[in-house]
Amino acid sequence: MTTDERMIAFGRRVREVRKGKGISQERLAEMAGIDRSYMGNIERGEKNITLKKAYEICDALEININELV
């Protein structure tokens, strides 16, 4: 698998917003309906997620998707 800087930047931004809101990774995963280990993969930029998953994360964080990209 090749590293995609865009996926890494997206994951970093998810982590930054999550931490800024005082939400644990486990809690965000639960809120977004995503497995906790998968959420870790997303935050590390290891998973190329669907647009639907991105919106589910945004809904859980109560932010607009443009705040993550």
Backbone as XML, in Angstrom:
<?xml version="1.0"?>
<chain id="A" units="angstrom">
  <residue number="1" name="MET">
    <atom name="N" x="0.838" y="-1.177" z="0.000"/>
    <atom name="CA" x="0.000" y="0.000" z="0.000"/>
    <atom name="C" x="0.886" y="1.245" z="0.000"/>
  </residue>
  <residue number="2" name="THR">
    <atom name="N" x="0.574" y="2.181" z="-0.853"/>
    <atom name="CA" x="1.336" y="3.415" z="-0.894"/>
    <atom name="C" x="0.706" y="4.440" z="0.048"/>
  </residue>
  <residue number="3" name="THR">
    <atom name="N" x="1.540" y="5.280" z="0.574"/>
    <atom name="CA" x="1.064" y="6.319" z="1.481"/>
    <atom name="C" x="0.459" y="7.455" z="0.681"/>
  </residue>
  <residue number="4" name="ASP">
    <atom name="N" x="-0.731" y="7.866" z="1.069"/>
    <atom name="CA" x="-1.396" y="8.993" z="0.419"/>
    <atom name="C" x="-1.468" y="10.116" z="1.442"/>
  </residue>
  <residue number="5" name="GLU">
    <atom name="N" x="-0.767" y="11.174" z="1.158"/>
    <atom name="CA" x="-0.696" y="12.300" z="2.093"/>
    <atom name="C" x="-2.066" y="12.891" z="2.395"/>
  </residue>
  <residue number="6" name="ARG">
    <atom name="N" x="-2.995" y="12.801" z="1.455"/>
    <atom name="CA" x="-4.346" y="13.332" z="1.686"/>
    <atom name="C" x="-5.071" y="12.520" z="2.748"/>
  </residue>
  <residue number="7" name="MET">
    <atom name="N" x="-4.903" y="11.212" z="2.730"/>
    <atom name="CA" x="-5.535" y="10.364" z="3.750"/>
    <atom name="C" x="-4.925" y="10.634" z="5.113"/>
  </residue>
  <residue number="8" name="ILE">
    <atom name="N" x="-3.622" y="10.830" z="5.146"/>
    <atom name="CA" x="-2.935" y="11.129" z="6.401"/>
    <atom name="C" x="-3.412" y="12.474" z="6.946"/>
  </residue>
  <residue number="9" name="ALA">
    <atom name="N" x="-3.504" y="13.476" z="6.080"/>
    <atom name="CA" x="-3.959" y="14.803" z="6.513"/>
    <atom name="C" x="-5.402" y="14.745" z="7.019"/>
  </residue>
  <residue number="10" name="PHE">
    <atom name="N" x="-6.261" y="13.988" z="6.344"/>
    <atom name="CA" x="-7.649" y="13.842" z="6.778"/>
    <atom name="C" x="-7.693" y="13.205" z="8.161"/>
  </residue>
  <residue number="11" name="GLY">
    <atom name="N" x="-6.949" y="12.126" z="8.348"/>
    <atom name="CA" x="-6.920" y="11.434" z="9.635"/>
    <atom name="C" x="-6.404" y="12.316" z="10.758"/>
  </residue>
  <residue number="12" name="ARG">
    <atom name="N" x="-5.366" y="13.085" z="10.460"/>
    <atom name="CA" x="-4.829" y="14.019" z="11.464"/>
    <atom name="C" x="-5.876" y="15.045" z="11.860"/>
  </residue>
  <residue number="13" name="ARG">
    <atom name="N" x="-6.613" y="15.508" z="10.876"/>
    <atom name="CA" x="-7.645" y="16.515" z="11.143"/>
    <atom name="C" x="-8.783" y="15.931" z="11.974"/>
  </residue>
  <residue number="14" name="VAL">
    <atom name="N" x="-9.173" y="14.688" z="11.666"/>
    <atom name="CA" x="-10.199" y="14.020" z="12.480"/>
    <atom name="C" x="-9.727" y="13.949" z="13.929"/>
  </residue>
  <residue number="15" name="ARG">
    <atom name="N" x="-8.485" y="13.522" z="14.132"/>
    <atom name="CA" x="-7.926" y="13.405" z="15.484"/>
    <atom name="C" x="-7.893" y="14.763" z="16.179"/>
  </residue>
  <residue number="16" name="GLU">
    <atom name="N" x="-7.455" y="15.783" z="15.453"/>
    <atom name="CA" x="-7.359" y="17.136" z="16.015"/>
    <atom name="C" x="-8.729" y="17.643" z="16.478"/>
  </residue>
  <residue number="17" name="VAL">
    <atom name="N" x="-9.735" y="17.490" z="15.634"/>
    <atom name="CA" x="-11.081" y="17.950" z="15.987"/>
    <atom name="C" x="-11.630" y="17.126" z="17.150"/>
  </residue>
  <residue number="18" name="ARG">
    <atom name="N" x="-11.444" y="15.807" z="17.077"/>
    <atom name="CA" x="-11.924" y="14.916" z="18.146"/>
    <atom name="C" x="-11.323" y="15.308" z="19.492"/>
  </residue>
  <residue number="19" name="LYS">
    <atom name="N" x="-10.022" y="15.481" z="19.515"/>
    <atom name="CA" x="-9.353" y="15.840" z="20.771"/>
    <atom name="C" x="-9.780" y="17.224" z="21.243"/>
  </residue>
  <residue number="20" name="GLY">
    <atom name="N" x="-9.948" y="18.144" z="20.303"/>
    <atom name="CA" x="-10.394" y="19.487" z="20.648"/>
    <atom name="C" x="-11.765" y="19.494" z="21.307"/>
  </residue>
  <residue number="21" name="LYS">
    <atom name="N" x="-12.571" y="18.509" z="20.976"/>
    <atom name="CA" x="-13.906" y="18.392" z="21.558"/>
    <atom name="C" x="-13.909" y="17.492" z="22.797"/>
  </residue>
  <residue number="22" name="GLY">
    <atom name="N" x="-12.739" y="16.984" z="23.164"/>
    <atom name="CA" x="-12.632" y="16.146" z="24.361"/>
    <atom name="C" x="-13.307" y="14.791" z="24.226"/>
  </residue>
  <residue number="23" name="ILE">
    <atom name="N" x="-13.320" y="14.258" z="23.005"/>
    <atom name="CA" x="-13.964" y="12.971" z="22.747"/>
    <atom name="C" x="-12.883" y="11.904" z="22.577"/>
  </residue>
  <residue number="24" name="SER">
    <atom name="N" x="-13.050" y="10.782" z="23.230"/>
    <atom name="CA" x="-12.097" y="9.692" z="23.057"/>
    <atom name="C" x="-12.293" y="9.056" z="21.686"/>
  </residue>
  <residue number="25" name="GLN">
    <atom name="N" x="-11.266" y="8.396" z="21.214"/>
    <atom name="CA" x="-11.363" y="7.699" z="19.935"/>
    <atom name="C" x="-12.454" y="6.631" z="19.995"/>
  </residue>
  <residue number="26" name="GLU">
    <atom name="N" x="-12.522" y="5.936" z="21.100"/>
    <atom name="CA" x="-13.537" y="4.905" z="21.272"/>
    <atom name="C" x="-14.947" y="5.503" z="21.220"/>
  </residue>
  <residue number="27" name="ARG">
    <atom name="N" x="-15.142" y="6.630" z="21.871"/>
    <atom name="CA" x="-16.457" y="7.268" z="21.891"/>
    <atom name="C" x="-16.836" y="7.782" z="20.501"/>
  </residue>
  <residue number="28" name="LEU">
    <atom name="N" x="-15.898" y="8.387" z="19.790"/>
    <atom name="CA" x="-16.192" y="8.857" z="18.441"/>
    <atom name="C" x="-16.573" y="7.692" z="17.540"/>
  </residue>
  <residue number="29" name="ALA">
    <atom name="N" x="-15.842" y="6.606" z="17.644"/>
    <atom name="CA" x="-16.162" y="5.428" z="16.837"/>
    <atom name="C" x="-17.585" y="4.960" z="17.124"/>
  </residue>
  <residue number="30" name="GLU">
    <atom name="N" x="-17.928" y="4.922" z="18.391"/>
    <atom name="CA" x="-19.282" y="4.515" z="18.787"/>
    <atom name="C" x="-20.327" y="5.479" z="18.218"/>
  </residue>
  <residue number="31" name="MET">
    <atom name="N" x="-20.081" y="6.764" z="18.338"/>
    <atom name="CA" x="-21.018" y="7.781" z="17.859"/>
    <atom name="C" x="-21.207" y="7.715" z="16.341"/>
  </residue>
  <residue number="32" name="ALA">
    <atom name="N" x="-20.136" y="7.351" z="15.620"/>
    <atom name="CA" x="-20.176" y="7.307" z="14.163"/>
    <atom name="C" x="-20.548" y="5.924" z="13.626"/>
  </residue>
  <residue number="33" name="GLY">
    <atom name="N" x="-20.697" y="4.955" z="14.518"/>
    <atom name="CA" x="-21.040" y="3.605" z="14.076"/>
    <atom name="C" x="-19.893" y="2.900" z="13.378"/>
  </residue>
  <residue number="34" name="ILE">
    <atom name="N" x="-18.676" y="3.173" z="13.852"/>
    <atom name="CA" x="-17.458" y="2.615" z="13.259"/>
    <atom name="C" x="-16.716" y="1.830" z="14.340"/>
  </residue>
  <residue number="35" name="ASP">
    <atom name="N" x="-16.124" y="0.717" z="13.978"/>
    <atom name="CA" x="-15.313" y="-0.053" z="14.918"/>
    <atom name="C" x="-14.147" y="0.805" z="15.404"/>
  </residue>
  <residue number="36" name="ARG">
    <atom name="N" x="-13.800" y="0.713" z="16.684"/>
    <atom name="CA" x="-12.752" y="1.543" z="17.252"/>
    <atom name="C" x="-11.403" y="1.337" z="16.562"/>
  </residue>
  <residue number="37" name="SER">
    <atom name="N" x="-11.070" y="0.095" z="16.242"/>
    <atom name="CA" x="-9.780" y="-0.137" z="15.581"/>
    <atom name="C" x="-9.774" y="0.461" z="14.173"/>
  </residue>
  <residue number="38" name="TYR">
    <atom name="N" x="-10.932" y="0.449" z="13.512"/>
    <atom name="CA" x="-11.046" y="1.059" z="12.187"/>
    <atom name="C" x="-10.881" y="2.575" z="12.290"/>
  </residue>
  <residue number="39" name="MET">
    <atom name="N" x="-11.431" y="3.152" z="13.361"/>
    <atom name="CA" x="-11.271" y="4.595" z="13.577"/>
    <atom name="C" x="-9.791" y="4.926" z="13.746"/>
  </residue>
  <residue number="40" name="GLY">
    <atom name="N" x="-9.070" y="4.079" z="14.443"/>
    <atom name="CA" x="-7.625" y="4.276" z="14.587"/>
    <atom name="C" x="-6.927" y="4.252" z="13.239"/>
  </residue>
  <residue number="41" name="ASN">
    <atom name="N" x="-7.343" y="3.325" z="12.381"/>
    <atom name="CA" x="-6.780" y="3.251" z="11.028"/>
    <atom name="C" x="-7.068" y="4.533" z="10.247"/>
  </residue>
  <residue number="42" name="ILE">
    <atom name="N" x="-8.274" y="5.056" z="10.403"/>
    <atom name="CA" x="-8.649" y="6.293" z="9.716"/>
    <atom name="C" x="-7.769" y="7.440" z="10.209"/>
  </residue>
  <residue number="43" name="GLU">
    <atom name="N" x="-7.621" y="7.570" z="11.515"/>
    <atom name="CA" x="-6.834" y="8.670" z="12.077"/>
    <atom name="C" x="-5.361" y="8.584" z="11.698"/>
  </residue>
  <residue number="44" name="ARG">
    <atom name="N" x="-4.876" y="7.392" z="11.440"/>
    <atom name="CA" x="-3.481" y="7.230" z="11.016"/>
    <atom name="C" x="-3.323" y="7.324" z="9.497"/>
  </residue>
  <residue number="45" name="GLY">
    <atom name="N" x="-4.433" y="7.507" z="8.789"/>
    <atom name="CA" x="-4.377" y="7.616" z="7.340"/>
    <atom name="C" x="-4.145" y="6.297" z="6.645"/>
  </residue>
  <residue number="46" name="GLU">
    <atom name="N" x="-4.494" y="5.208" z="7.302"/>
    <atom name="CA" x="-4.259" y="3.875" z="6.746"/>
    <atom name="C" x="-5.443" y="3.326" z="5.959"/>
  </residue>
  <residue number="47" name="LYS">
    <atom name="N" x="-6.593" y="3.964" z="6.073"/>
    <atom name="CA" x="-7.796" y="3.496" z="5.381"/>
    <atom name="C" x="-8.339" y="4.580" z="4.466"/>
  </residue>
  <residue number="48" name="ASN">
    <atom name="N" x="-8.679" y="4.188" z="3.268"/>
    <atom name="CA" x="-9.323" y="5.082" z="2.306"/>
    <atom name="C" x="-10.826" y="4.898" z="2.501"/>
  </residue>
  <residue number="49" name="ILE">
    <atom name="N" x="-11.423" y="5.774" z="3.285"/>
    <atom name="CA" x="-12.817" y="5.597" z="3.671"/>
    <atom name="C" x="-13.769" y="6.122" z="2.599"/>
  </residue>
  <residue number="50" name="THR">
    <atom name="N" x="-15.002" y="5.676" z="2.679"/>
    <atom name="CA" x="-16.029" y="6.153" z="1.757"/>
    <atom name="C" x="-16.489" y="7.547" z="2.170"/>
  </residue>
  <residue number="51" name="LEU">
    <atom name="N" x="-17.105" y="8.222" z="1.249"/>
    <atom name="CA" x="-17.669" y="9.532" z="1.535"/>
    <atom name="C" x="-18.748" y="9.416" z="2.610"/>
  </residue>
  <residue number="52" name="LYS">
    <atom name="N" x="-19.496" y="8.330" z="2.566"/>
    <atom name="CA" x="-20.538" y="8.093" z="3.576"/>
    <atom name="C" x="-19.923" y="8.037" z="4.974"/>
  </residue>
  <residue number="53" name="LYS">
    <atom name="N" x="-18.808" y="7.327" z="5.125"/>
    <atom name="CA" x="-18.136" y="7.247" z="6.426"/>
    <atom name="C" x="-17.633" y="8.621" z="6.856"/>
  </residue>
  <residue number="54" name="ALA">
    <atom name="N" x="-17.109" y="9.388" z="5.920"/>
    <atom name="CA" x="-16.628" y="10.729" z="6.250"/>
    <atom name="C" x="-17.770" y="11.577" z="6.797"/>
  </residue>
  <residue number="55" name="TYR">
    <atom name="N" x="-18.931" y="11.484" z="6.162"/>
    <atom name="CA" x="-20.089" y="12.242" z="6.647"/>
    <atom name="C" x="-20.567" y="11.737" z="8.004"/>
  </residue>
  <residue number="56" name="GLU">
    <atom name="N" x="-20.480" y="10.433" z="8.239"/>
    <atom name="CA" x="-20.869" y="9.883" z="9.543"/>
    <atom name="C" x="-19.947" y="10.405" z="10.643"/>
  </residue>
  <residue number="57" name="ILE">
    <atom name="N" x="-18.662" y="10.512" z="10.344"/>
    <atom name="CA" x="-17.710" y="11.070" z="11.302"/>
    <atom name="C" x="-18.042" y="12.543" z="11.548"/>
  </residue>
  <residue number="58" name="CYS">
    <atom name="N" x="-18.319" y="13.284" z="10.484"/>
    <atom name="CA" x="-18.676" y="14.699" z="10.624"/>
    <atom name="C" x="-19.943" y="14.869" z="11.447"/>
  </residue>
  <residue number="59" name="ASP">
    <atom name="N" x="-20.938" y="14.036" z="11.201"/>
    <atom name="CA" x="-22.177" y="14.109" z="11.977"/>
    <atom name="C" x="-21.893" y="13.867" z="13.454"/>
  </residue>
  <residue number="60" name="ALA">
    <atom name="N" x="-21.049" y="12.872" z="13.739"/>
    <atom name="CA" x="-20.715" y="12.558" z="15.129"/>
    <atom name="C" x="-19.965" y="13.721" z="15.791"/>
  </residue>
  <residue number="61" name="LEU">
    <atom name="N" x="-19.104" y="14.376" z="15.024"/>
    <atom name="CA" x="-18.338" y="15.510" z="15.559"/>
    <atom name="C" x="-19.122" y="16.818" z="15.513"/>
  </residue>
  <residue number="62" name="GLU">
    <atom name="N" x="-20.293" y="16.771" z="14.867"/>
    <atom name="CA" x="-21.135" y="17.959" z="14.690"/>
    <atom name="C" x="-20.396" y="19.082" z="13.980"/>
  </residue>
  <residue number="63" name="ILE">
    <atom name="N" x="-19.766" y="18.708" z="12.863"/>
    <atom name="CA" x="-19.060" y="19.680" z="12.049"/>
    <atom name="C" x="-19.439" y="19.469" z="10.580"/>
  </residue>
  <residue number="64" name="ASN">
    <atom name="N" x="-19.104" y="20.443" z="9.753"/>
    <atom name="CA" x="-19.296" y="20.352" z="8.321"/>
    <atom name="C" x="-18.086" y="19.641" z="7.734"/>
  </residue>
  <residue number="65" name="ILE">
    <atom name="N" x="-18.290" y="18.883" z="6.681"/>
    <atom name="CA" x="-17.181" y="18.114" z="6.094"/>
    <atom name="C" x="-16.023" y="19.004" z="5.640"/>
  </residue>
  <residue number="66" name="ASN">
    <atom name="N" x="-16.320" y="20.233" z="5.270"/>
    <atom name="CA" x="-15.213" y="21.098" z="4.820"/>
    <atom name="C" x="-14.237" y="21.426" z="5.943"/>
  </residue>
  <residue number="67" name="GLU">
    <atom name="N" x="-14.610" y="21.152" z="7.178"/>
    <atom name="CA" x="-13.681" y="21.356" z="8.294"/>
    <atom name="C" x="-12.649" y="20.235" z="8.403"/>
  </residue>
  <residue number="68" name="LEU">
    <atom name="N" x="-12.850" y="19.157" z="7.644"/>
    <atom name="CA" x="-11.910" y="18.033" z="7.677"/>
    <atom name="C" x="-11.043" y="17.949" z="6.428"/>
  </residue>
  <residue number="69" name="VAL">
    <atom name="N" x="-11.434" y="18.627" z="5.377"/>
    <atom name="CA" x="-10.662" y="18.528" z="4.125"/>
    <atom name="C" x="-10.042" y="19.839" z="3.745"/>
  </residue>
</chain>
